[in-house]
Amino acid sequence: MSVVSMKQLLEAGVHFGHRTRRWNPKMKPYIYGERKGIYIVDLQKTLKLIEEAYEHVRNSAQEGATFLFVGTKRQAQQIVQEEAKRCDSFYVNNRWLGGLLTNFTTIKKRIEALKNFEEMEESGKLAALPKKEQSMINKRL
């Protein structure tokens, strides 16, 4: 049984792609054609790949995998939050930080530094520092 039908994809307008001047060459195999300066996405390939993605996600969920839901557009923010919470997963529904996945080592170091600053503040060690350093750390918090 299909997760989604061809008719549902058509009704949702999934077949409308980007303008022809804004495209990624890696998407060429998935483009059906062009109409009025807009690419038309091949829904047969889309349907097949949706099925594959569904199977992969379902199998991963059964194995206890962790998921990250991302939807920063205004229309998707509430749904992303609700569904991620429903299945006890993580989500990003506001601004996506550049490099969050590709530059995670740097992001992780900054998170650790923030945790250290918060611990210093809670333990009172922050008050022992010179005022200039306190001010710089408080700006980061």
SULNOR-V603884 format. One record per residue. N is the residue number from 1. RES is the residue in one letter. SS is DSSP state (H for helix, E for strand, C for the rest). OMEGA is omega in degrees with one decimal (* if undefined). BURIAL is b if it has 9 or more other C-alpha atoms within 8 Angstrom, else e. Layout:
n: <N;N>
res: <RES;RES>
ss: <SS;SS>
omega: <OMEGA;OMEGA>
burial: <BURIAL;BURIAL>
//
This chain:
n: <1;2;3;4;5;6;7;8;9;10;11;12;13;14;15;16;17;18;19;20;21;22;23;24;25;26;27;28;29;30;31;32;33;34;35;36;37;38;39;40;41;42;43;44;45;46;47;48;49;50;51;52;53;54;55;56;57;58;59;60;61;62;63;64;65;66;67;68;69;70;71;72;73;74;75;76;77;78;79;80;81;82;83;84;85;86;87;88;89;90;91;92;93;94;95;96;97;98;99;100;101;102;103;104;105;106;107;108;109;110;111;112;113;114;115;116;117;118;119;120;121;122;123;124;125;126;127;128;129;130;131;132;133;134;135;136;137;138;139;140;141>
res: <M;S;V;V;S;M;K;Q;L;L;E;A;G;V;H;F;G;H;R;T;R;R;W;N;P;K;M;K;P;Y;I;Y;G;E;R;K;G;I;Y;I;V;D;L;Q;K;T;L;K;L;I;E;E;A;Y;E;H;V;R;N;S;A;Q;E;G;A;T;F;L;F;V;G;T;K;R;Q;A;Q;Q;I;V;Q;E;E;A;K;R;C;D;S;F;Y;V;N;N;R;W;L;G;G;L;L;T;N;F;T;T;I;K;K;R;I;E;A;L;K;N;F;E;E;M;E;E;S;G;K;L;A;A;L;P;K;K;E;Q;S;M;I;N;K;R;L>
ss: <C;C;C;C;C;H;H;H;H;H;H;H;C;C;C;E;E;E;E;C;C;C;C;C;H;H;H;H;H;H;E;E;E;E;E;C;C;E;E;E;E;C;H;H;H;H;H;H;H;H;H;H;H;H;H;H;H;H;H;H;H;H;C;C;C;C;C;E;E;E;C;C;C;H;H;H;H;H;H;H;H;H;H;H;H;H;C;C;C;E;E;E;C;C;C;C;C;C;C;C;C;C;C;H;H;H;H;H;H;H;H;H;H;H;H;H;H;H;H;H;H;H;H;C;H;H;H;H;C;C;H;H;H;H;H;H;H;H;H;H;C>
omega: <-178.6;176.0;-178.3;-178.9;176.8;-179.8;179.2;178.1;178.6;-179.1;179.8;179.1;-178.4;-175.4;178.6;179.9;178.6;173.7;-174.5;179.8;177.7;-178.4;176.9;-178.1;178.7;-179.3;-175.8;-179.2;-175.4;179.9;-179.5;-178.8;-178.6;177.6;178.4;176.1;179.3;177.2;175.5;-177.3;178.7;-175.4;177.0;177.5;179.1;-179.7;179.3;-178.2;174.9;178.2;178.9;179.7;179.2;179.3;-179.2;-179.6;179.7;179.1;179.3;179.1;178.6;178.6;177.4;-179.7;176.3;-177.9;174.5;177.2;179.4;176.1;-173.8;177.5;-176.2;-177.1;-174.0;-171.6;-176.8;-179.3;179.6;-179.5;-177.9;-176.9;177.8;178.5;-179.0;-178.9;174.5;179.4;178.7;179.1;171.3;-179.5;172.9;-177.4;174.4;179.0;178.5;178.8;-177.4;177.8;-173.7;-179.1;-171.5;-179.6;178.4;179.1;-179.0;178.0;-179.8;177.7;178.3;178.7;177.7;178.0;178.9;178.6;179.2;177.8;177.7;-179.6;-178.8;-176.9;179.9;179.5;-179.4;-179.1;-179.2;-179.4;174.5;-175.6;-179.2;178.6;177.0;-179.5;180.0;-179.4;179.4;176.5;180.0;179.2;*>
burial: <e;e;e;e;e;b;e;e;b;b;e;e;e;b;b;b;b;e;b;b;e;e;e;e;e;e;e;e;e;b;b;e;e;b;e;e;e;b;b;b;b;b;b;e;e;b;b;e;e;b;b;e;e;b;e;e;e;e;e;b;b;e;e;e;e;e;e;b;b;e;b;b;e;e;e;b;b;b;e;b;b;e;e;b;b;e;e;e;b;b;b;b;b;e;e;e;e;e;e;b;e;e;e;b;e;e;b;e;e;e;e;e;e;b;e;e;b;b;e;b;b;e;e;e;b;b;e;e;e;e;e;e;e;b;e;e;b;e;e;e;e>
//
